[in-house]
Each structure stands twice: as C-alpha cells, then as structure tokens.
Amino acid sequence: MPFSKPIAWMMIWVSAASFAGTKIEEKIGTRDHVLPHPRQLRWQQREFTAFVHFTVNTFTDAEWGDGTEDPAVFNPSELDVRQWVQVFKDAGMKMVIVTAKHHDGFCLWPSRYTEHSVKNSPWKNGKGDLLKEVSKACREAGLEFGVYISPWDRHEPTYGQSSEYNAFYMGQLTELLTQYGPLGEVWFDGAPGENSPLRKKQVYDFTMYRSLVRRLQPDACLFADDGPDCRWVGNEDGFAGETCWSMLNRSEFAPGQADPKKLNTGQIDGTDWVPAECDVSIRPGWFYHASQDDKVKTLEHLLDIYYGSVGRNGLLLLNVPPDKRGKIHETDAERLRQFRRILDETFKANLAAGADTKADNVRKNLDVYSASHLADENADTIWATDDGVTSAEIELELSGEKSFNVAMLQEYLRQGQRVKSFAVEAWLEGEWKQIAAGTTIGYKRLLRVEPVKTQKIKIRVLDAVDCPVLCEVGLFNAPNVAGNKVIQ
C-alpha cells in the first residue's frame, strides 16, 4: 500500500529530529508524498549486502539444476560459514541472503516436506542445517540474515498443480520464517517467466506468500520484481538508472511480468514506495565454477557498480559464491578487501563538513531548516525551502581550498523523494563552473568528477516535484585505481 499520509511512526521521527525548541513539520510542501515504511528505510541504510548462491549446482558445475541431482553430491569438504561472514563483514556488507532453495529444489535445511535436502547428503552425515549455521554466524558477527526461496521447484512432483504446490511451498516458507530468528529480507523471484513451458501452468500465489511473511516476520523486507518493499532493478549488472525514483505503480507489475526499463528508473508518479535493489555477481556466474577463478570482477568494475547502485539511490546486493570446499575463494576475498580499502579511503573524511553555508531560500526563515544542516554530518537535520519553491541554490565555503573528485547529495526520505534535476558548481578561476549534474537524488547520489581544487561549491536544485528537502552534502577524495592496484 502507498504511504502517502502522515501516520504514527512519522511522529517518532519528527520528535527525534527536533531541537532548539522547533520541530520539523510532519508535512513539508503542498502535496501528499509517497513515503517509506521504517523497515524500508532500515533496508536502504544497509547500502551493501551479500548474496550467497550455494547448492548442488556448486558440485555439478551448473547454473540451473534440473532437480534430478543426487543429494549425495552436496558434500563441502571444509565448510566454514564463519569465514564467509568475516569476509562479508570486512567488506562492509550489512546482511547475508542465502539461497535456501534454488530452482533445483534442493534445500539447505532439513525440510520435512521433501527428501531433496541436506538430510540425505553425506555432509555431517545428513545431520547438518546450513541455514542454522549461517544465521548463527551472522548474529555473532552483528550482521542481519535473509533467505532466498525459489518459487520454481524442478524436483517437487506437485509443481504445476497450483493449489497443491502452493500448499507445499507455504509449508517450506513457514519453516524458514520460524526456525532461524529475525530475517532482514525474504527474496522471491518469478522464474520461469509466465509464458515459459517450464512453468507447467503453475500459478504462484504471491499474495498468500507475502501475507505469511508479514505475519511471521513483520520487520523483513520483501523482494520481488514488484516489491512490495524493494524491487528488482531490471538487470543483473548491478546498475540503477541515471534517473532512479523509489516510487512504482505496483499495479502495473507482477513477478516475472515486469518492464525492466521502468524497474530501472522507477516512476515519478508512482503510488507505492518500492526502492531498487541492484543484484549482481562478483563472477560471471551465480554459482562457483573453478573455470571462473580468473574472471572475478576487477576493482575498477566493482567501483563502477558501487557508484551505479548505492550512488544512484539503490542498494547493492553482491553475490559471492562459496566454492566446493564451502569457503569463499581466496581471489574473491582479496578483491573484496581491496574494494573495502578503497571505499574506506574515499569516504574517511567529508571535506564539506563544517563548511559555511547559505541558501537563497530557507523555509519560513527558521533555523530548523537552515542550509548549515547540510554540512553537519547529521542525516536527521535538514534544509528545506518554502512551499511553491522548487528551484534553489546553496553555497558552501570550505575552511580552505580542498581537492576532491566525488560529490554526494542526500534527500531526507522521511519527506519523500522530490528532486527532478540538479547541478553542482565549483568556484574556479574567478567564476562558477559546472562540474556535475544529474536528475534524481533520493537516499544517496554519488557523482565522480574530474579532480577539483576549490574553496567554494554551489548546489543548484533546478527542478523538483515539491519544495526540496535535503539532509547532507559531501565532498570526498577517492584514490586513483589502475587494474587492481591503488595509485597513490
């Protein structure tokens, strides 16, 4: 459902954002906006999460299993889920989503609804439960845990008999929702497409599936092509659109029946808040293949993906598949360490922090909306304009000349997403020169620019659907990268 009107949870944020005896208004502007639910804000603030594809395919060297695999092939020799979780935590990931059941139907937990599971594998003599191990390791490391359960099951005999299979699927889904503690996300896909003969006339009852998740795991975000909490970005390359709205008209979409272009950009007039999740694998395939050990994405490629996902109002879901040992391969682990080092070096210091600021319009001339809040490194304080003002300028004077090559803008999503276009200018050689421009901002917009050295920056909101409400501006200096090496 759309969150278009102020409701009780909004009051909590308003109270938290109050200071100096003045409160941010519940509603800023002249229209009702689609707003995120608290669980959607928490989801977006994770920014970077891990996907783990691991099943019989890992041992048969396949991408899609056909359901005829012998459970005996699943036998990782050195399984170490704590190694996975440590690699992910060191990379800065905040959650781990595991393929509890892929299309082959093999279950990584001892489901009582099928024999096609770890209980009939030699791993731990059939006594193992991989989901139990990973969920426990995540909790110990302070990461959240999520599950993927494919609606398509190529092993289950009732698949294609809609009501019978849906009852079977609900049973397995209930196991996942009740046995592994709090879940941060539940991931559905729509494969195979509705017109595919592989679908066998199966009609997935997503309404029933989602209702069960809402009842048993109310804080979990639900992913599918159409959400309802977060949507597929329309590709498996990890890139959101240059224009990326968090809104969508969900009535126009369904799992397996979606317009990738609209999913990539969102819809400015969308009636539902459904932000984009950008899924991509660190390797060409989703499952581990030894032949791809030399094809792990380069550091440059991963950085491009980061700026094209997190930096375009999305969340990055990066798949890192364990190998036949049951470990994250050394190449993948090292690449993630390199990636984290670059991000840490880039964002360790916001050069705009503490800058002197001024704006050509401040809402009601109140301090609670002062442009100074854009440089205070506090995402709960804001700058906003008066009603009817949909273009404005903010100038930031830094403490001295600063060199940077990354600019950041953030909207205050508790008041919705509003900005349609913007530009960034720098004071160079005695005049303002444009160094970057874009359309949407949303939760976070990161812009890589040619290296700039200046003391003054101007942010120009060129157009917005309502008076703009921003919370942060950042300027950062990213190290140069060549190949997989950092050039100092």
C-alpha positions in Angstrom: 0.0 0.0 0.0 1.2 3.6 -0.6 2.4 5.5 2.4 1.0 8.9 1.3 -0.2 10.3 4.5 1.4 11.2 7.9 1.0 8.3 10.3 2.0 7.4 13.8 5.6 6.2 13.1 6.2 9.6 11.4 5.7 11.3 14.8 8.5 9.3 16.3 10.9 10.7 13.7 9.6 14.2 14.0 10.2 14.1 17.7 13.7 12.7 17.2 14.6 15.4 14.7 13.5 18.3 16.9 16.0 20.6 18.5 16.3 24.2 19.7 12.6 24.1 20.6 11.5 23.8 17.0 10.3 20.7 15.2 10.5 19.6 11.6 6.9 19.7 10.3 5.1 16.4 9.8 4.3 17.5 6.2 6.6 19.9 4.2 5.2 21.1 0.9 1.9 21.4 -0.9 1.1 17.8 -1.7 1.0 14.3 -0.1 4.0 12.3 -0.9 4.6 8.5 -1.0 6.8 7.7 2.0 8.9 4.8 3.0 8.0 2.4 5.9 10.6 2.3 8.7 11.7 -1.2 7.5 12.3 0.2 4.0 14.5 3.0 5.5 16.5 0.5 7.5 16.9 -1.7 4.4 18.2 1.3 2.3 20.6 2.4 5.1 22.3 -1.0 4.8 23.6 0.1 1.4 25.6 -3.1 0.7 24.6 -6.7 1.3 25.8 -10.2 0.4 24.1 -12.8 -1.8 25.2 -16.4 -1.4 24.4 -18.9 -4.1 25.3 -22.4 -2.8 23.6 -25.7 -3.5 24.1 -28.9 -5.6 25.0 -26.7 -8.6 28.2 -25.8 -6.8 29.2 -29.5 -7.1 27.8 -30.3 -10.5 29.3 -27.1 -12.1 25.9 -25.9 -13.2 24.0 -22.7 -13.1 20.5 -24.1 -13.1 20.0 -27.6 -11.7 17.1 -29.7 -13.1 16.0 -31.3 -9.8 17.4 -34.8 -10.6 20.7 -34.3 -8.7 21.6 -36.9 -6.2 21.8 -35.2 -2.7 25.0 -37.2 -2.3 26.8 -34.6 -4.5 26.4 -32.0 -1.8 29.4 -32.5 0.4 31.6 -29.5 1.1 34.9 -30.7 2.5 35.9 -27.6 4.6 32.7 -25.7 5.2 33.3 -22.6 7.2 30.4 -20.2 7.3 32.2 -18.0 9.8 34.9 -17.4 7.1 32.1 -16.3 4.8 30.6 -13.9 7.3 34.0 -12.5 8.2 34.8 -11.8 4.6 31.4 -10.1 4.2 31.8 -8.1 7.4 35.3 -7.0 6.4 33.9 -5.9 3.0 31.3 -3.6 4.8 28.3 -5.7 4.0 25.4 -5.5 6.5 23.3 -8.5 5.7 23.7 -12.0 4.1 21.0 -13.5 2.0 21.4 -17.3 1.3 19.7 -19.3 -1.4 17.9 -21.6 0.9 16.3 -23.3 -2.1 17.2 -22.6 -5.8 15.3 -23.8 -8.8 16.6 -27.4 -8.5 14.6 -27.7 -5.3 17.5 -28.9 -3.1 17.1 -27.5 0.4 20.0 -26.3 2.5 17.9 -27.1 5.6 16.4 -30.5 6.6 12.9 -29.6 5.4 10.2 -32.1 6.5 8.4 -31.5 3.2 10.9 -33.1 0.9 13.7 -35.7 0.8 15.7 -33.5 -1.6 17.7 -31.7 1.1 20.9 -31.8 3.2 19.3 -34.5 5.4 20.1 -37.0 2.6 23.6 -35.7 1.8 26.9 -37.0 3.3 27.6 -33.6 4.7 27.6 -34.1 8.5 26.0 -37.5 7.9 22.8 -35.9 7.0 22.5 -34.1 10.3 23.5 -30.6 9.1 21.5 -27.5 8.7 23.3 -24.8 6.7 20.8 -22.1 7.4 21.1 -22.6 11.1 24.9 -22.3 10.9 24.9 -19.2 8.7 22.1 -17.4 10.8 24.1 -18.1 14.0 27.3 -16.8 12.4 25.6 -13.6 11.2 24.1 -12.9 14.7 27.5 -13.4 16.3 29.1 -11.0 13.8 26.4 -8.4 14.1 25.1 -8.9 10.5 21.5 -9.5 9.5 20.3 -12.7 7.9 18.0 -13.2 4.9 16.7 -16.0 2.8 16.0 -16.7 -0.9 13.5 -19.4 -1.6 12.7 -20.0 -5.3 9.1 -20.5 -6.1 10.2 -22.6 -9.1 11.0 -26.2 -7.9 12.1 -28.6 -10.6 12.2 -31.5 -8.2 8.8 -31.3 -6.4 6.2 -33.6 -8.2 3.3 -31.2 -7.3 4.9 -28.3 -9.2 2.4 -27.4 -11.9 -0.6 -28.4 -9.8 -1.1 -24.9 -8.5 -3.0 -25.3 -5.2 -1.1 -28.5 -4.2 2.3 -26.9 -4.9 1.4 -23.6 -3.2 0.5 -25.6 0.0 3.8 -27.4 -0.2 5.7 -24.1 -0.8 3.9 -22.4 2.1 5.0 -25.3 4.3 8.6 -24.8 3.4 8.3 -21.0 3.7 6.9 -21.4 7.2 9.9 -23.4 8.2 12.3 -20.6 7.0 10.2 -17.9 8.7 10.0 -19.7 12.1 13.3 -21.5 12.6 16.1 -19.1 12.1 15.4 -16.0 14.1 14.7 -12.5 12.8 15.0 -12.1 9.0 16.1 -8.9 7.3 14.9 -9.8 3.9 12.9 -12.5 2.1 13.8 -12.9 -1.6 11.4 -14.2 -4.2 11.9 -14.3 -8.0 9.4 -15.0 -10.7 11.3 -17.7 -12.7 10.5 -19.1 -15.0 8.5 -16.5 -16.9 4.8 -16.9 -17.0 4.8 -17.9 -20.7 7.7 -20.4 -20.4 6.8 -24.1 -20.8 9.0 -24.7 -17.8 6.3 -23.0 -15.7 4.0 -26.1 -16.2 0.9 -23.8 -15.7 1.9 -23.2 -12.1 0.2 -20.1 -10.7 2.3 -18.7 -7.8 0.1 -17.3 -5.0 2.4 -14.4 -4.1 -0.4 -12.7 -2.2 -0.5 -15.7 0.1 3.3 -16.0 0.4 3.7 -12.3 1.3 0.9 -12.4 3.8 2.7 -15.2 5.6 5.9 -13.3 5.7 4.1 -10.2 7.0 2.6 -12.3 9.8 5.6 -14.2 10.9 8.4 -11.8 10.0 6.8 -8.3 10.0 10.2 -6.5 10.0 11.6 -8.4 7.0 11.7 -6.6 3.7 10.0 -8.4 0.8 11.8 -8.5 -2.5 10.3 -9.4 -5.9 10.1 -7.7 -9.3 7.3 -5.6 -8.0 8.3 -5.4 -4.3 6.4 -4.7 -2.2 9.3 -3.5 -0.1 12.1 -3.4 -2.6 12.2 -4.1 -6.3 14.4 -5.7 -8.9 16.4 -3.0 -10.7 15.7 -4.5 -14.1 19.1 -6.1 -14.8 21.7 -8.3 -13.2 24.6 -6.0 -13.9 24.2 -4.0 -10.6 23.3 -0.7 -12.2 20.3 1.5 -11.3 19.2 4.1 -13.8 20.8 7.6 -14.0 17.3 8.6 -13.1 16.1 6.3 -10.3 12.8 7.0 -8.4 12.0 5.0 -5.4 8.3 5.0 -6.4 6.5 2.5 -8.6 2.9 1.8 -9.6 2.8 -1.8 -8.3 -0.5 -2.5 -10.1 1.4 -2.4 -13.4 3.9 -5.2 -12.3 4.0 -8.7 -11.1 6.8 -11.2 -10.5 8.1 -12.5 -13.8 6.0 -9.9 -15.7 7.8 -6.6 -15.4 9.1 -3.9 -17.7 12.9 -3.8 -17.0 13.2 -0.2 -18.1 10.5 1.0 -15.7 12.1 -1.0 -12.9 15.4 0.5 -13.7 14.2 4.1 -13.4 11.2 3.8 -11.2 8.2 6.1 -11.8 8.0 9.8 -10.8 4.2 9.4 -10.4 4.4 6.0 -8.6 1.8 5.3 -6.0 4.0 2.9 -3.9 7.4 3.2 -2.3 9.5 0.4 -3.8 13.2 1.3 -3.9 15.6 -0.5 -6.2 17.8 -3.4 -5.2 20.8 -3.9 -7.6 21.8 -7.6 -7.8 25.0 -8.7 -9.5 27.6 -11.5 -9.0 31.3 -10.9 -8.4 31.8 -13.6 -11.0 30.2 -14.2 -14.4 28.1 -17.0 -12.9 25.9 -17.0 -9.8 27.4 -20.3 -8.5 31.0 -21.1 -8.1 32.9 -22.5 -11.1 36.6 -23.2 -11.0 36.9 -22.1 -14.6 35.9 -18.5 -13.5 38.6 -18.1 -10.8 40.4 -15.7 -13.2 37.2 -13.9 -14.1 36.4 -12.3 -10.7 35.3 -8.7 -11.4 38.2 -6.1 -11.2 38.4 -3.5 -8.6 37.5 -0.8 -11.2 34.4 -2.8 -12.2 33.2 -3.2 -8.6 33.7 0.5 -8.0 31.7 1.3 -11.1 28.9 -0.9 -9.8 29.0 0.7 -6.4 28.7 4.2 -7.8 26.0 2.9 -10.2 23.9 1.3 -7.4 24.4 2.9 -3.9 25.4 6.1 -5.7 22.1 6.2 -7.7 19.6 5.7 -4.9 19.8 1.9 -4.8 21.1 -0.9 -2.6 23.9 -3.2 -3.8 23.3 -6.9 -3.5 26.6 -8.6 -4.4 26.7 -12.3 -4.9 29.8 -14.0 -3.7 29.5 -17.8 -4.2 31.4 -20.3 -1.9 33.5 -23.0 -3.6 33.3 -26.8 -3.3 35.2 -26.6 -0.1 32.5 -24.5 1.4 34.7 -21.4 1.6 34.8 -18.0 -0.1 37.6 -18.4 -2.7 40.8 -16.5 -1.9 40.6 -14.4 -5.1 37.1 -13.2 -4.2 38.0 -12.5 -0.6 41.1 -10.5 -1.6 39.1 -8.5 -4.2 36.5 -7.6 -1.5 39.3 -6.5 0.8 40.7 -4.2 -1.9 37.3 -2.9 -2.6 36.7 -2.0 1.1 40.1 -0.4 1.4 39.3 2.0 -1.5 35.8 2.8 -0.1 37.2 3.5 3.4 40.0 5.7 2.0 37.5 7.6 -0.2 34.9 8.3 2.5 37.1 8.7 5.6 36.8 12.5 5.6 33.9 14.7 4.3 35.7 17.8 3.1 32.4 19.7 3.2 31.9 19.1 7.0 31.6 22.3 8.9 31.5 24.5 5.8 29.9 27.9 6.0 26.7 27.7 4.1 24.0 30.0 2.7 20.9 29.4 0.7 18.7 31.7 -1.4 15.7 30.3 0.3 15.2 28.8 3.8 11.7 27.6 4.8 10.0 30.2 6.9 13.4 31.5 7.8 13.6 29.0 10.6 16.9 27.6 11.9 15.4 24.1 11.8 15.6 24.3 8.0 19.0 26.1 7.8 21.4 25.2 5.0 24.0 24.7 7.7 22.5 21.3 8.4 23.8 20.1 5.0 27.4 20.3 6.4 26.8 19.0 9.9 27.1 15.2 9.0 23.8 14.5 10.7 21.2 12.9 8.3 18.4 13.8 10.8 18.8 17.6 10.2 17.6 19.2 7.0 17.4 22.2 4.7 14.1 22.9 3.0 12.5 25.7 1.0 9.2 27.5 1.3 6.1 26.0 -0.3 6.0 26.6 -4.0 9.8 27.0 -4.3 11.0 24.1 -6.5 14.4 25.5 -7.5 17.1 26.9 -5.2 20.8 27.4 -4.6 23.1 26.6 -1.7 26.7 27.8 -1.4 29.3 26.1 0.7 32.5 27.9 1.6 35.1 25.4 2.8 37.7 26.0 5.5 40.3 26.4 2.8 41.0 25.1 -0.7 40.2 21.4 -0.9 40.8 18.8 -3.6 38.1 16.3 -4.3 36.7 14.1 -7.1 33.5 12.7 -5.5 30.4 14.7 -4.6 27.5 13.4 -2.6 23.9 14.6 -2.1 21.2 13.1 0.0 17.4 13.8 0.3 15.5 13.5 3.5 13.4 10.5 2.5 11.1 10.8 5.5 9.5 13.6 3.5 9.6 11.6 0.2 11.7 11.9 -2.9 11.4 15.2 -4.7 14.3 16.4 -6.8 14.0 16.1 -10.6 17.2 17.7 -11.6 20.3 19.4 -10.1 23.8 20.7 -10.8 27.0 21.1 -8.8 29.3 24.0 -9.5 32.8 25.0 -8.3 34.4 28.4 -8.0 37.3 28.2 -10.4 39.4 30.9 -11.9 37.1 33.6 -10.6 33.8 32.2 -11.8 31.3 29.4 -11.2 31.8 26.4 -13.4 29.5 23.3 -13.6 31.4 20.1 -12.6 28.4 17.7 -12.4 24.7 17.4 -13.0 22.0 14.8 -12.6 18.3 14.1 -12.3 17.2 12.2 -9.2 19.0 12.2 -5.8 17.0 10.0 -3.4 18.7 8.4 -0.5 22.1 9.0 -1.9 23.6 10.3 -5.1 27.4 10.0 -5.7 29.0 11.8 -8.6 32.5 11.1 -9.7 34.0 14.2 -11.2 37.3 15.3 -12.6 39.7 16.4 -9.7 38.7 19.8 -8.5 40.5 22.2 -6.1 38.4 25.0 -4.8 37.1 26.7 -1.6 33.6 27.3 -2.8 30.9 24.9 -4.0 27.3 25.6 -5.2 24.5 23.1 -5.2 21.7 24.1 -7.6 18.3 22.3 -7.3 17.0 23.0 -10.8 13.6 21.4 -10.5 11.6 19.3 -8.0 8.1 17.9 -7.7 7.6 19.9 -4.5 9.8 22.1 -2.3 13.2 20.3 -2.0 14.2 18.7 1.4 17.9 17.7 1.6 19.9 16.4 4.6 23.5 16.0 3.6 26.2 17.3 1.1 29.6 15.6 0.9 32.9 16.1 -0.9 35.4 13.3 -0.9 38.8 12.5 -2.5 39.0 9.0 -3.9 42.4 7.4 -4.7 43.2 6.5 -8.3 42.9 2.9 -9.2 44.6 1.1 -12.1 43.9 -2.5 -12.6 43.5 -3.8 -9.1 46.1 -1.5 -7.6 45.8 1.8 -5.9 47.9 4.6 -7.4 49.0 6.9 -4.6 
